[in-house]
Amino acid sequence: MAFTERQEHKIEIIPPFSILQCRRADVVEKDGIEVGRTYHRHVRVPGDDMTGECAEMQAVAAALWTPEVIAAYQASITTPEVV
């Protein structure tokens, strides 16, 4: 009767700036049979620090987030006016 835990990742790419959304499933198994699953979702935008992300997220970010994409994303962010 051994419990094991593993993670599964689903990565979505959201245009036009290749924003990355990751759904992580934390799976608990007992003797190889799944007995529990919980989900966690988070988003990373071009230029974010990817330290600590899964290898798949890091690879996708490295491939998509060119300096031009990061600059275009930064230019699209508007700052609120101070009244």
mmCIF file of the N, C-alpha and C atoms, coordinates in Angstrom:
data_MODEL
# 
_entry.id   MODEL 
# 
loop_
_atom_site.group_PDB 
_atom_site.id 
_atom_site.type_symbol 
_atom_site.label_atom_id 
_atom_site.label_alt_id 
_atom_site.label_comp_id 
_atom_site.label_asym_id 
_atom_site.label_entity_id 
_atom_site.label_seq_id 
_atom_site.pdbx_PDB_ins_code 
_atom_site.Cartn_x 
_atom_site.Cartn_y 
_atom_site.Cartn_z 
_atom_site.occupancy 
_atom_site.B_iso_or_equiv 
_atom_site.pdbx_formal_charge 
_atom_site.auth_seq_id 
_atom_site.auth_comp_id 
_atom_site.auth_asym_id 
_atom_site.auth_atom_id 
_atom_site.pdbx_PDB_model_num 
ATOM 1   N N  . MET A 1 1  ? 0.843  -1.180 0.000   1.00 0.00 ? 1  MET A N  1 
ATOM 2   C CA . MET A 1 1  ? 0.000  0.000  0.000   1.00 0.00 ? 1  MET A CA 1 
ATOM 3   C C  . MET A 1 1  ? 0.889  1.244  0.000   1.00 0.00 ? 1  MET A C  1 
ATOM 4   N N  . ALA A 1 2  ? 1.329  1.612  -1.181  1.00 0.00 ? 2  ALA A N  1 
ATOM 5   C CA . ALA A 1 2  ? 2.196  2.780  -1.300  1.00 0.00 ? 2  ALA A CA 1 
ATOM 6   C C  . ALA A 1 2  ? 1.470  3.911  -2.011  1.00 0.00 ? 2  ALA A C  1 
ATOM 7   N N  . PHE A 1 3  ? 1.567  5.095  -1.434  1.00 0.00 ? 3  PHE A N  1 
ATOM 8   C CA . PHE A 1 3  ? 1.024  6.279  -2.067  1.00 0.00 ? 3  PHE A CA 1 
ATOM 9   C C  . PHE A 1 3  ? 2.137  6.960  -2.856  1.00 0.00 ? 3  PHE A C  1 
ATOM 10  N N  . THR A 1 4  ? 1.810  7.407  -4.056  1.00 0.00 ? 4  THR A N  1 
ATOM 11  C CA . THR A 1 4  ? 2.749  8.171  -4.861  1.00 0.00 ? 4  THR A CA 1 
ATOM 12  C C  . THR A 1 4  ? 2.050  9.425  -5.370  1.00 0.00 ? 4  THR A C  1 
ATOM 13  N N  . GLU A 1 5  ? 2.853  10.427 -5.668  1.00 0.00 ? 5  GLU A N  1 
ATOM 14  C CA . GLU A 1 5  ? 2.321  11.673 -6.207  1.00 0.00 ? 5  GLU A CA 1 
ATOM 15  C C  . GLU A 1 5  ? 3.071  12.013 -7.481  1.00 0.00 ? 5  GLU A C  1 
ATOM 16  N N  . ARG A 1 6  ? 2.352  12.584 -8.438  1.00 0.00 ? 6  ARG A N  1 
ATOM 17  C CA . ARG A 1 6  ? 2.969  13.048 -9.677  1.00 0.00 ? 6  ARG A CA 1 
ATOM 18  C C  . ARG A 1 6  ? 2.203  14.266 -10.178 1.00 0.00 ? 6  ARG A C  1 
ATOM 19  N N  . GLN A 1 7  ? 2.804  14.965 -11.130 1.00 0.00 ? 7  GLN A N  1 
ATOM 20  C CA . GLN A 1 7  ? 2.163  16.144 -11.695 1.00 0.00 ? 7  GLN A CA 1 
ATOM 21  C C  . GLN A 1 7  ? 2.027  15.988 -13.203 1.00 0.00 ? 7  GLN A C  1 
ATOM 22  N N  . GLU A 1 8  ? 0.942  16.527 -13.723 1.00 0.00 ? 8  GLU A N  1 
ATOM 23  C CA . GLU A 1 8  ? 0.720  16.603 -15.167 1.00 0.00 ? 8  GLU A CA 1 
ATOM 24  C C  . GLU A 1 8  ? 0.509  18.070 -15.507 1.00 0.00 ? 8  GLU A C  1 
ATOM 25  N N  . HIS A 1 9  ? 1.041  18.518 -16.644 1.00 0.00 ? 9  HIS A N  1 
ATOM 26  C CA . HIS A 1 9  ? 0.917  19.916 -17.045 1.00 0.00 ? 9  HIS A CA 1 
ATOM 27  C C  . HIS A 1 9  ? 0.226  20.021 -18.401 1.00 0.00 ? 9  HIS A C  1 
ATOM 28  N N  . LYS A 1 10 ? -0.677 20.985 -18.504 1.00 0.00 ? 10 LYS A N  1 
ATOM 29  C CA . LYS A 1 10 ? -1.305 21.322 -19.777 1.00 0.00 ? 10 LYS A CA 1 
ATOM 30  C C  . LYS A 1 10 ? -0.986 22.794 -20.022 1.00 0.00 ? 10 LYS A C  1 
ATOM 31  N N  . ILE A 1 11 ? -0.311 23.088 -21.114 1.00 0.00 ? 11 ILE A N  1 
ATOM 32  C CA . ILE A 1 11 ? 0.116  24.450 -21.406 1.00 0.00 ? 11 ILE A CA 1 
ATOM 33  C C  . ILE A 1 11 ? -0.701 24.991 -22.573 1.00 0.00 ? 11 ILE A C  1 
ATOM 34  N N  . GLU A 1 12 ? -1.261 26.194 -22.395 1.00 0.00 ? 12 GLU A N  1 
ATOM 35  C CA . GLU A 1 12 ? -2.016 26.861 -23.450 1.00 0.00 ? 12 GLU A CA 1 
ATOM 36  C C  . GLU A 1 12 ? -1.303 28.153 -23.810 1.00 0.00 ? 12 GLU A C  1 
ATOM 37  N N  . ILE A 1 13 ? -1.287 28.473 -25.102 1.00 0.00 ? 13 ILE A N  1 
ATOM 38  C CA . ILE A 1 13 ? -0.657 29.691 -25.601 1.00 0.00 ? 13 ILE A CA 1 
ATOM 39  C C  . ILE A 1 13 ? -1.769 30.628 -26.037 1.00 0.00 ? 13 ILE A C  1 
ATOM 40  N N  . ILE A 1 14 ? -1.795 31.827 -25.441 1.00 0.00 ? 14 ILE A N  1 
ATOM 41  C CA . ILE A 1 14 ? -2.865 32.777 -25.707 1.00 0.00 ? 14 ILE A CA 1 
ATOM 42  C C  . ILE A 1 14 ? -2.318 33.914 -26.571 1.00 0.00 ? 14 ILE A C  1 
ATOM 43  N N  . PRO A 1 15 ? -2.855 34.061 -27.794 1.00 0.00 ? 15 PRO A N  1 
ATOM 44  C CA . PRO A 1 15 ? -2.392 35.132 -28.677 1.00 0.00 ? 15 PRO A CA 1 
ATOM 45  C C  . PRO A 1 15 ? -2.919 36.486 -28.207 1.00 0.00 ? 15 PRO A C  1 
ATOM 46  N N  . PRO A 1 16 ? -2.427 37.598 -28.647 1.00 0.00 ? 16 PRO A N  1 
ATOM 47  C CA . PRO A 1 16 ? -1.415 37.743 -29.694 1.00 0.00 ? 16 PRO A CA 1 
ATOM 48  C C  . PRO A 1 16 ? 0.018  37.797 -29.154 1.00 0.00 ? 16 PRO A C  1 
ATOM 49  N N  . PHE A 1 17 ? 0.213  37.818 -27.839 1.00 0.00 ? 17 PHE A N  1 
ATOM 50  C CA . PHE A 1 17 ? 1.555  37.993 -27.278 1.00 0.00 ? 17 PHE A CA 1 
ATOM 51  C C  . PHE A 1 17 ? 2.132  36.708 -26.694 1.00 0.00 ? 17 PHE A C  1 
ATOM 52  N N  . SER A 1 18 ? 1.538  35.568 -27.011 1.00 0.00 ? 18 SER A N  1 
ATOM 53  C CA . SER A 1 18 ? 2.010  34.265 -26.523 1.00 0.00 ? 18 SER A CA 1 
ATOM 54  C C  . SER A 1 18 ? 2.060  34.208 -24.999 1.00 0.00 ? 18 SER A C  1 
ATOM 55  N N  . ILE A 1 19 ? 0.981  34.684 -24.376 1.00 0.00 ? 19 ILE A N  1 
ATOM 56  C CA . ILE A 1 19 ? 0.846  34.546 -22.924 1.00 0.00 ? 19 ILE A CA 1 
ATOM 57  C C  . ILE A 1 19 ? 0.659  33.064 -22.634 1.00 0.00 ? 19 ILE A C  1 
ATOM 58  N N  . LEU A 1 20 ? 1.340  32.562 -21.615 1.00 0.00 ? 20 LEU A N  1 
ATOM 59  C CA . LEU A 1 20 ? 1.282  31.137 -21.297 1.00 0.00 ? 20 LEU A CA 1 
ATOM 60  C C  . LEU A 1 20 ? 0.394  30.896 -20.090 1.00 0.00 ? 20 LEU A C  1 
ATOM 61  N N  . GLN A 1 21 ? -0.515 29.951 -20.243 1.00 0.00 ? 21 GLN A N  1 
ATOM 62  C CA . GLN A 1 21 ? -1.391 29.541 -19.147 1.00 0.00 ? 21 GLN A CA 1 
ATOM 63  C C  . GLN A 1 21 ? -1.111 28.060 -18.886 1.00 0.00 ? 21 GLN A C  1 
ATOM 64  N N  . CYS A 1 22 ? -0.872 27.716 -17.650 1.00 0.00 ? 22 CYS A N  1 
ATOM 65  C CA . CYS A 1 22 ? -0.536 26.337 -17.305 1.00 0.00 ? 22 CYS A CA 1 
ATOM 66  C C  . CYS A 1 22 ? -1.553 25.795 -16.307 1.00 0.00 ? 22 CYS A C  1 
ATOM 67  N N  . ARG A 1 23 ? -2.098 24.629 -16.634 1.00 0.00 ? 23 ARG A N  1 
ATOM 68  C CA . ARG A 1 23 ? -2.945 23.923 -15.680 1.00 0.00 ? 23 ARG A CA 1 
ATOM 69  C C  . ARG A 1 23 ? -2.148 22.727 -15.179 1.00 0.00 ? 23 ARG A C  1 
ATOM 70  N N  . ARG A 1 24 ? -1.858 22.737 -13.885 1.00 0.00 ? 24 ARG A N  1 
ATOM 71  C CA . ARG A 1 24 ? -1.115 21.641 -13.275 1.00 0.00 ? 24 ARG A CA 1 
ATOM 72  C C  . ARG A 1 24 ? -2.097 20.744 -12.528 1.00 0.00 ? 24 ARG A C  1 
ATOM 73  N N  . ALA A 1 25 ? -2.012 19.457 -12.786 1.00 0.00 ? 25 ALA A N  1 
ATOM 74  C CA . ALA A 1 25 ? -2.808 18.474 -12.054 1.00 0.00 ? 25 ALA A CA 1 
ATOM 75  C C  . ALA A 1 25 ? -1.878 17.749 -11.090 1.00 0.00 ? 25 ALA A C  1 
ATOM 76  N N  . ASP A 1 26 ? -2.210 17.783 -9.809  1.00 0.00 ? 26 ASP A N  1 
ATOM 77  C CA . ASP A 1 26 ? -1.479 17.025 -8.798  1.00 0.00 ? 26 ASP A CA 1 
ATOM 78  C C  . ASP A 1 26 ? -2.246 15.723 -8.590  1.00 0.00 ? 26 ASP A C  1 
ATOM 79  N N  . VAL A 1 27 ? -1.621 14.617 -8.960  1.00 0.00 ? 27 VAL A N  1 
ATOM 80  C CA . VAL A 1 27 ? -2.283 13.309 -8.954  1.00 0.00 ? 27 VAL A CA 1 
ATOM 81  C C  . VAL A 1 27 ? -1.711 12.458 -7.822  1.00 0.00 ? 27 VAL A C  1 
ATOM 82  N N  . VAL A 1 28 ? -2.610 11.889 -7.009  1.00 0.00 ? 28 VAL A N  1 
ATOM 83  C CA . VAL A 1 28 ? -2.213 10.975 -5.936  1.00 0.00 ? 28 VAL A CA 1 
ATOM 84  C C  . VAL A 1 28 ? -2.684 9.578  -6.336  1.00 0.00 ? 28 VAL A C  1 
ATOM 85  N N  . GLU A 1 29 ? -1.749 8.629  -6.245  1.00 0.00 ? 29 GLU A N  1 
ATOM 86  C CA . GLU A 1 29 ? -2.077 7.249  -6.587  1.00 0.00 ? 29 GLU A CA 1 
ATOM 87  C C  . GLU A 1 29 ? -1.759 6.327  -5.412  1.00 0.00 ? 29 GLU A C  1 
ATOM 88  N N  . LYS A 1 30 ? -2.568 5.303  -5.272  1.00 0.00 ? 30 LYS A N  1 
ATOM 89  C CA . LYS A 1 30 ? -2.333 4.279  -4.260  1.00 0.00 ? 30 LYS A CA 1 
ATOM 90  C C  . LYS A 1 30 ? -2.179 2.961  -5.007  1.00 0.00 ? 30 LYS A C  1 
ATOM 91  N N  . ASP A 1 31 ? -1.004 2.383  -4.887  1.00 0.00 ? 31 ASP A N  1 
ATOM 92  C CA . ASP A 1 31 ? -0.699 1.132  -5.579  1.00 0.00 ? 31 ASP A CA 1 
ATOM 93  C C  . ASP A 1 31 ? -0.976 1.236  -7.083  1.00 0.00 ? 31 ASP A C  1 
ATOM 94  N N  . GLY A 1 32 ? -0.628 2.390  -7.670  1.00 0.00 ? 32 GLY A N  1 
ATOM 95  C CA . GLY A 1 32 ? -0.784 2.584  -9.108  1.00 0.00 ? 32 GLY A CA 1 
ATOM 96  C C  . GLY A 1 32 ? -2.174 2.973  -9.566  1.00 0.00 ? 32 GLY A C  1 
ATOM 97  N N  . ILE A 1 33 ? -3.121 3.135  -8.645  1.00 0.00 ? 33 ILE A N  1 
ATOM 98  C CA . ILE A 1 33 ? -4.493 3.510  -8.992  1.00 0.00 ? 33 ILE A CA 1 
ATOM 99  C C  . ILE A 1 33 ? -4.755 4.917  -8.473  1.00 0.00 ? 33 ILE A C  1 
ATOM 100 N N  . GLU A 1 34 ? -5.252 5.783  -9.359  1.00 0.00 ? 34 GLU A N  1 
ATOM 101 C CA . GLU A 1 34 ? -5.511 7.169  -8.972  1.00 0.00 ? 34 GLU A CA 1 
ATOM 102 C C  . GLU A 1 34 ? -6.609 7.244  -7.918  1.00 0.00 ? 34 GLU A C  1 
ATOM 103 N N  . VAL A 1 35 ? -6.295 7.956  -6.821  1.00 0.00 ? 35 VAL A N  1 
ATOM 104 C CA . VAL A 1 35 ? -7.277 8.118  -5.749  1.00 0.00 ? 35 VAL A CA 1 
ATOM 105 C C  . VAL A 1 35 ? -7.612 9.585  -5.498  1.00 0.00 ? 35 VAL A C  1 
ATOM 106 N N  . GLY A 1 36 ? -6.879 10.484 -6.138  1.00 0.00 ? 36 GLY A N  1 
ATOM 107 C CA . GLY A 1 36 ? -7.166 11.895 -5.949  1.00 0.00 ? 36 GLY A CA 1 
ATOM 108 C C  . GLY A 1 36 ? -6.469 12.744 -6.995  1.00 0.00 ? 36 GLY A C  1 
ATOM 109 N N  . ARG A 1 37 ? -7.098 13.886 -7.304  1.00 0.00 ? 37 ARG A N  1 
ATOM 110 C CA . ARG A 1 37 ? -6.541 14.810 -8.290  1.00 0.00 ? 37 ARG A CA 1 
ATOM 111 C C  . ARG A 1 37 ? -7.024 16.213 -7.944  1.00 0.00 ? 37 ARG A C  1 
ATOM 112 N N  . THR A 1 38 ? -6.083 17.151 -7.902  1.00 0.00 ? 38 THR A N  1 
ATOM 113 C CA . THR A 1 38 ? -6.430 18.556 -7.703  1.00 0.00 ? 38 THR A CA 1 
ATOM 114 C C  . THR A 1 38 ? -5.761 19.365 -8.804  1.00 0.00 ? 38 THR A C  1 
ATOM 115 N N  . TYR A 1 39 ? -6.350 20.531 -9.088  1.00 0.00 ? 39 TYR A N  1 
ATOM 116 C CA . TYR A 1 39 ? -5.850 21.377 -10.178 1.00 0.00 ? 39 TYR A CA 1 
ATOM 117 C C  . TYR A 1 39 ? -5.395 22.727 -9.648  1.00 0.00 ? 39 TYR A C  1 
ATOM 118 N N  . HIS A 1 40 ? -4.405 23.264 -10.324 1.00 0.00 ? 40 HIS A N  1 
ATOM 119 C CA . HIS A 1 40 ? -3.908 24.607 -10.053 1.00 0.00 ? 40 HIS A CA 1 
ATOM 120 C C  . HIS A 1 40 ? -3.621 25.242 -11.409 1.00 0.00 ? 40 HIS A C  1 
ATOM 121 N N  . ARG A 1 41 ? -4.043 26.495 -11.588 1.00 0.00 ? 41 ARG A N  1 
ATOM 122 C CA . ARG A 1 41 ? -3.833 27.178 -12.857 1.00 0.00 ? 41 ARG A CA 1 
ATOM 123 C C  . ARG A 1 41 ? -3.105 28.491 -12.594 1.00 0.00 ? 41 ARG A C  1 
ATOM 124 N N  . HIS A 1 42 ? -2.137 28.799 -13.448 1.00 0.00 ? 42 HIS A N  1 
ATOM 125 C CA . HIS A 1 42 ? -1.445 30.073 -13.340 1.00 0.00 ? 42 HIS A CA 1 
ATOM 126 C C  . HIS A 1 42 ? -1.028 30.560 -14.720 1.00 0.00 ? 42 HIS A C  1 
ATOM 127 N N  . VAL A 1 43 ? -0.745 31.859 -14.799 1.00 0.00 ? 43 VAL A N  1 
ATOM 128 C CA . VAL A 1 43 ? -0.444 32.520 -16.067 1.00 0.00 ? 43 VAL A CA 1 
ATOM 129 C C  . VAL A 1 43 ? 0.908  33.205 -15.967 1.00 0.00 ? 43 VAL A C  1 
ATOM 130 N N  . ARG A 1 44 ? 1.662  33.164 -17.071 1.00 0.00 ? 44 ARG A N  1 
ATOM 131 C CA . ARG A 1 44 ? 2.928  33.888 -17.182 1.00 0.00 ? 44 ARG A CA 1 
ATOM 132 C C  . ARG A 1 44 ? 2.875  34.712 -18.457 1.00 0.00 ? 44 ARG A C  1 
ATOM 133 N N  . VAL A 1 45 ? 3.370  35.939 -18.366 1.00 0.00 ? 45 VAL A N  1 
ATOM 134 C CA . VAL A 1 45 ? 3.361  36.847 -19.516 1.00 0.00 ? 45 VAL A CA 1 
ATOM 135 C C  . VAL A 1 45 ? 4.790  37.030 -20.026 1.00 0.00 ? 45 VAL A C  1 
ATOM 136 N N  . PRO A 1 46 ? 4.941  37.448 -21.289 1.00 0.00 ? 46 PRO A N  1 
ATOM 137 C CA . PRO A 1 46 ? 6.269  37.628 -21.854 1.00 0.00 ? 46 PRO A CA 1 
ATOM 138 C C  . PRO A 1 46 ? 7.148  38.513 -20.969 1.00 0.00 ? 46 PRO A C  1 
ATOM 139 N N  . GLY A 1 47 ? 8.338  38.013 -20.684 1.00 0.00 ? 47 GLY A N  1 
ATOM 140 C CA . GLY A 1 47 ? 9.276  38.730 -19.837 1.00 0.00 ? 47 GLY A CA 1 
ATOM 141 C C  . GLY A 1 47 ? 9.283  38.265 -18.397 1.00 0.00 ? 47 GLY A C  1 
ATOM 142 N N  . ASP A 1 48 ? 8.298  37.452 -17.994 1.00 0.00 ? 48 ASP A N  1 
ATOM 143 C CA . ASP A 1 48 ? 8.268  36.939 -16.622 1.00 0.00 ? 48 ASP A CA 1 
ATOM 144 C C  . ASP A 1 48 ? 9.470  36.027 -16.369 1.00 0.00 ? 48 ASP A C  1 
ATOM 145 N N  . ASP A 1 49 ? 9.882  35.968 -15.108 1.00 0.00 ? 49 ASP A N  1 
ATOM 146 C CA . ASP A 1 49 ? 10.939 35.053 -14.684 1.00 0.00 ? 49 ASP A CA 1 
ATOM 147 C C  . ASP A 1 49 ? 10.350 33.646 -14.664 1.00 0.00 ? 49 ASP A C  1 
ATOM 148 N N  . MET A 1 50 ? 10.959 32.738 -15.409 1.00 0.00 ? 50 MET A N  1 
ATOM 149 C CA . MET A 1 50 ? 10.432 31.383 -15.512 1.00 0.00 ? 50 MET A CA 1 
ATOM 150 C C  . MET A 1 50 ? 11.125 30.413 -14.563 1.00 0.00 ? 50 MET A C  1 
ATOM 151 N N  . THR A 1 51 ? 11.959 30.917 -13.679 1.00 0.00 ? 51 THR A N  1 
ATOM 152 C CA . THR A 1 51 ? 12.617 30.064 -12.689 1.00 0.00 ? 51 THR A CA 1 
ATOM 153 C C  . THR A 1 51 ? 11.546 29.376 -11.845 1.00 0.00 ? 51 THR A C  1 
ATOM 154 N N  . GLY A 1 52 ? 11.673 28.098 -11.672 1.00 0.00 ? 52 GLY A N  1 
ATOM 155 C CA . GLY A 1 52 ? 10.716 27.358 -10.860 1.00 0.00 ? 52 GLY A CA 1 
ATOM 156 C C  . GLY A 1 52 ? 9.571  26.759 -11.662 1.00 0.00 ? 52 GLY A C  1 
ATOM 157 N N  . GLU A 1 53 ? 9.447  27.142 -12.922 1.00 0.00 ? 53 GLU A N  1 
ATOM 158 C CA . GLU A 1 53 ? 8.405  26.545 -13.762 1.00 0.00 ? 53 GLU A CA 1 
ATOM 159 C C  . GLU A 1 53 ? 8.884  25.190 -14.263 1.00 0.00 ? 53 GLU A C  1 
ATOM 160 N N  . CYS A 1 54 ? 7.953  24.362 -14.706 1.00 0.00 ? 54 CYS A N  1 
ATOM 161 C CA . CYS A 1 54 ? 8.320  23.055 -15.240 1.00 0.00 ? 54 CYS A CA 1 
ATOM 162 C C  . CYS A 1 54 ? 9.148  23.238 -16.515 1.00 0.00 ? 54 CYS A C  1 
ATOM 163 N N  . ALA A 1 55 ? 9.882  22.208 -16.876 1.00 0.00 ? 55 ALA A N  1 
ATOM 164 C CA . ALA A 1 55 ? 10.765 22.279 -18.043 1.00 0.00 ? 55 ALA A CA 1 
ATOM 165 C C  . ALA A 1 55 ? 9.995  22.592 -19.321 1.00 0.00 ? 55 ALA A C  1 
ATOM 166 N N  . GLU A 1 56 ? 8.774  22.079 -19.439 1.00 0.00 ? 56 GLU A N  1 
ATOM 167 C CA . GLU A 1 56 ? 7.973  22.334 -20.634 1.00 0.00 ? 56 GLU A CA 1 
ATOM 168 C C  . GLU A 1 56 ? 7.628  23.822 -20.763 1.00 0.00 ? 56 GLU A C  1 
ATOM 169 N N  . MET A 1 57 ? 7.219  24.432 -19.650 1.00 0.00 ? 57 MET A N  1 
ATOM 170 C CA . MET A 1 57 ? 6.893  25.871 -19.670 1.00 0.00 ? 57 MET A CA 1 
ATOM 171 C C  . MET A 1 57 ? 8.127  26.692 -20.019 1.00 0.00 ? 57 MET A C  1 
ATOM 172 N N  . GLN A 1 58 ? 9.261  26.349 -19.449 1.00 0.00 ? 58 GLN A N  1 
ATOM 173 C CA . GLN A 1 58 ? 10.484 27.077 -19.729 1.00 0.00 ? 58 GLN A CA 1 
ATOM 174 C C  . GLN A 1 58 ? 10.860 26.965 -21.207 1.00 0.00 ? 58 GLN A C  1 
ATOM 175 N N  . ALA A 1 59 ? 10.715 25.775 -21.778 1.00 0.00 ? 59 ALA A N  1 
ATOM 176 C CA . ALA A 1 59 ? 11.059 25.572 -23.184 1.00 0.00 ? 59 ALA A CA 1 
ATOM 177 C C  . ALA A 1 59 ? 10.132 26.355 -24.112 1.00 0.00 ? 59 ALA A C  1 
ATOM 178 N N  . VAL A 1 60 ? 8.839  26.353 -23.820 1.00 0.00 ? 60 VAL A N  1 
ATOM 179 C CA . VAL A 1 60 ? 7.880  27.078 -24.653 1.00 0.00 ? 60 VAL A CA 1 
ATOM 180 C C  . VAL A 1 60 ? 8.151  28.585 -24.565 1.00 0.00 ? 60 VAL A C  1 
ATOM 181 N N  . ALA A 1 61 ? 8.393  29.092 -23.364 1.00 0.00 ? 61 ALA A N  1 
ATOM 182 C CA . ALA A 1 61 ? 8.686  30.515 -23.198 1.00 0.00 ? 61 ALA A CA 1 
ATOM 183 C C  . ALA A 1 61 ? 9.952  30.900 -23.946 1.00 0.00 ? 61 ALA A C  1 
ATOM 184 N N  . ALA A 1 62 ? 10.986 30.073 -23.857 1.00 0.00 ? 62 ALA A N  1 
ATOM 185 C CA . ALA A 1 62 ? 12.245 30.373 -24.542 1.00 0.00 ? 62 ALA A CA 1 
ATOM 186 C C  . ALA A 1 62 ? 12.054 30.415 -26.053 1.00 0.00 ? 62 ALA A C  1 
ATOM 187 N N  . ALA A 1 63 ? 11.176 29.562 -26.568 1.00 0.00 ? 63 ALA A N  1 
ATOM 188 C CA . ALA A 1 63 ? 10.945 29.509 -28.012 1.00 0.00 ? 63 ALA A CA 1 
ATOM 189 C C  . ALA A 1 63 ? 10.079 30.670 -28.510 1.00 0.00 ? 63 ALA A C  1 
ATOM 190 N N  . LEU A 1 64 ? 9.103  31.081 -27.708 1.00 0.00 ? 64 LEU A N  1 
ATOM 191 C CA . LEU A 1 64 ? 8.133  32.083 -28.173 1.00 0.00 ? 64 LEU A CA 1 
ATOM 192 C C  . LEU A 1 64 ? 8.455  33.515 -27.773 1.00 0.00 ? 64 LEU A C  1 
ATOM 193 N N  . TRP A 1 65 ? 9.055  33.698 -26.626 1.00 0.00 ? 65 TRP A N  1 
ATOM 194 C CA . TRP A 1 65 ? 9.251  35.049 -26.105 1.00 0.00 ? 65 TRP A CA 1 
ATOM 195 C C  . TRP A 1 65 ? 10.553 35.651 -26.606 1.00 0.00 ? 65 TRP A C  1 
ATOM 196 N N  . THR A 1 66 ? 10.539 36.069 -27.849 1.00 0.00 ? 66 THR A N  1 
ATOM 197 C CA . THR A 1 66 ? 11.678 36.769 -28.423 1.00 0.00 ? 66 THR A CA 1 
ATOM 198 C C  . THR A 1 66 ? 11.720 38.184 -27.847 1.00 0.00 ? 66 THR A C  1 
ATOM 199 N N  . PRO A 1 67 ? 12.849 38.872 -27.979 1.00 0.00 ? 67 PRO A N  1 
ATOM 200 C CA . PRO A 1 67 ? 12.897 40.271 -27.513 1.00 0.00 ? 67 PRO A CA 1 
ATOM 201 C C  . PRO A 1 67 ? 11.812 41.135 -28.155 1.00 0.00 ? 67 PRO A C  1 
ATOM 202 N N  . GLU A 1 68 ? 11.470 40.849 -29.413 1.00 0.00 ? 68 GLU A N  1 
ATOM 203 C CA . GLU A 1 68 ? 10.426 41.619 -30.093 1.00 0.00 ? 68 GLU A CA 1 
ATOM 204 C C  . GLU A 1 68 ? 9.053  41.377 -29.464 1.00 0.00 ? 68 GLU A C  1 
ATOM 205 N N  . VAL A 1 69 ? 8.756  40.125 -29.123 1.00 0.00 ? 69 VAL A N  1 
ATOM 206 C CA . VAL A 1 69 ? 7.469  39.792 -28.494 1.00 0.00 ? 69 VAL A CA 1 
ATOM 207 C C  . VAL A 1 69 ? 7.381  40.442 -27.112 1.00 0.00 ? 69 VAL A C  1 
ATOM 208 N N  . ILE A 1 70 ? 8.459  40.383 -26.347 1.00 0.00 ? 70 ILE A N  1 
ATOM 209 C CA . ILE A 1 70 ? 8.467  40.989 -25.016 1.00 0.00 ? 70 ILE A CA 1 
ATOM 210 C C  . ILE A 1 70 ? 8.258  42.498 -25.119 1.00 0.00 ? 70 ILE A C  1 
ATOM 211 N N  . ALA A 1 71 ? 8.938  43.141 -26.077 1.00 0.00 ? 71 ALA A N  1 
ATOM 212 C CA . ALA A 1 71 ? 8.792  44.589 -26.265 1.00 0.00 ? 71 ALA A CA 1 
ATOM 213 C C  . ALA A 1 71 ? 7.372  44.948 -26.691 1.00 0.00 ? 71 ALA A C  1 
ATOM 214 N N  . ALA A 1 72 ? 6.786  44.158 -27.593 1.00 0.00 ? 72 ALA A N  1 
ATOM 215 C CA . ALA A 1 72 ? 5.414  44.422 -28.039 1.00 0.00 ? 72 ALA A CA 1 
ATOM 216 C C  . ALA A 1 72 ? 4.430  44.264 -26.885 1.00 0.00 ? 72 ALA A C  1 
ATOM 217 N N  . TYR A 1 73 ? 4.632  43.254 -26.049 1.00 0.00 ? 73 TYR A N  1 
ATOM 218 C CA . TYR A 1 73 ? 3.750  43.062 -24.896 1.00 0.00 ? 73 TYR A CA 1 
ATOM 219 C C  . TYR A 1 73 ? 3.876  44.244 -23.935 1.00 0.00 ? 73 TYR A C  1 
ATOM 220 N N  . GLN A 1 74 ? 5.107  44.635 -23.625 1.00 0.00 ? 74 GLN A N  1 
ATOM 221 C CA . GLN A 1 74 ? 5.325  45.761 -22.715 1.00 0.00 ? 74 GLN A CA 1 
ATOM 222 C C  . GLN A 1 74 ? 4.687  47.043 -23.256 1.00 0.00 ? 74 GLN A C  1 
ATOM 223 N N  . ALA A 1 75 ? 4.773  47.251 -24.572 1.00 0.00 ? 75 ALA A N  1 
ATOM 224 C CA . ALA A 1 75 ? 4.176  48.436 -25.182 1.00 0.00 ? 75 ALA A CA 1 
ATOM 225 C C  . ALA A 1 75 ? 2.647  48.405 -25.116 1.00 0.00 ? 75 ALA A C  1 
ATOM 226 N N  . SER A 1 76 ? 2.077  47.205 -25.054 1.00 0.00 ? 76 SER A N  1 
ATOM 227 C CA . SER A 1 76 ? 0.611  47.088 -25.034 1.00 0.00 ? 76 SER A CA 1 
ATOM 228 C C  . SER A 1 76 ? 0.007  47.358 -23.658 1.00 0.00 ? 76 SER A C  1 
ATOM 229 N N  . ILE A 1 77 ? 0.848  47.321 -22.644 1.00 0.00 ? 77 ILE A N  1 
ATOM 230 C CA . ILE A 1 77 ? 0.359  47.534 -21.275 1.00 0.00 ? 77 ILE A CA 1 
ATOM 231 C C  . ILE A 1 77 ? 0.181  49.028 -21.056 1.00 0.00 ? 77 ILE A C  1 
ATOM 232 N N  . THR A 1 78 ? -1.007 49.391 -20.669 1.00 0.00 ? 78 THR A N  1 
ATOM 233 C CA . THR A 1 78 ? -1.254 50.802 -20.403 1.00 0.00 ? 78 THR A CA 1 
ATOM 234 C C  . THR A 1 78 ? -1.230 51.047 -18.900 1.00 0.00 ? 78 THR A C  1 
ATOM 235 N N  . THR A 1 79 ? -0.669 52.144 -18.528 1.00 0.00 ? 79 THR A N  1 
ATOM 236 C CA . THR A 1 79 ? -0.657 52.505 -17.115 1.00 0.00 ? 79 THR A CA 1 
ATOM 237 C C  . THR A 1 79 ? -1.834 53.439 -16.840 1.00 0.00 ? 79 THR A C  1 
ATOM 238 N N  . PRO A 1 80 ? -2.481 53.286 -15.722 1.00 0.00 ? 80 PRO A N  1 
ATOM 239 C CA . PRO A 1 80 ? -3.631 54.143 -15.410 1.00 0.00 ? 80 PRO A CA 1 
ATOM 240 C C  . PRO A 1 80 ? -3.174 55.591 -15.202 1.00 0.00 ? 80 PRO A C  1 
ATOM 241 N N  . GLU A 1 81 ? -4.015 56.482 -15.642 1.00 0.00 ? 81 GLU A N  1 
ATOM 242 C CA . GLU A 1 81 ? -3.716 57.891 -15.465 1.00 0.00 ? 81 GLU A CA 1 
ATOM 243 C C  . GLU A 1 81 ? -3.949 58.302 -14.017 1.00 0.00 ? 81 GLU A C  1 
ATOM 244 N N  . VAL A 1 82 ? -3.072 59.119 -13.514 1.00 0.00 ? 82 VAL A N  1 
ATOM 245 C CA . VAL A 1 82 ? -3.227 59.648 -12.170 1.00 0.00 ? 82 VAL A CA 1 
ATOM 246 C C  . VAL A 1 82 ? -4.012 60.937 -12.276 1.00 0.00 ? 82 VAL A C  1 
ATOM 247 N N  . VAL A 1 83 ? -5.103 61.016 -11.544 1.00 0.00 ? 83 VAL A N  1 
ATOM 248 C CA . VAL A 1 83 ? -5.969 62.203 -11.614 1.00 0.00 ? 83 VAL A CA 1 
ATOM 249 C C  . VAL A 1 83 ? -5.689 63.112 -10.453 1.00 0.00 ? 83 VAL A C  1 
# 
